[in-house]
Amino acid sequence: MYLFNNYCVRNIDADFFLDTNFWNILSDIQDPVWVENYKSLK
């Protein structure tokens, strides 16, 4: 649900990150705080 709400990707195995969402996720995954927060999601 988090990926859909923030990057419009419903299924990470089947959907693509499009438009600015692609650049947003690339930027976010380089931030250690974002990575830790993402890992803590249930």
C-alpha positions, 0 to 999 in steps of 0.5 A: 500500500505504501508504494501505491500511495507514494509512487503509484505502484500496486505490485512491485513485480508487475508494475513499473515506476513511471514518470517522476515516480521513478526518480523519486524512488531512486532518490529515496532509496539512497536516503538511509533514514527512508530505507530504515523507515521502509524496512519497518513497515508492516 
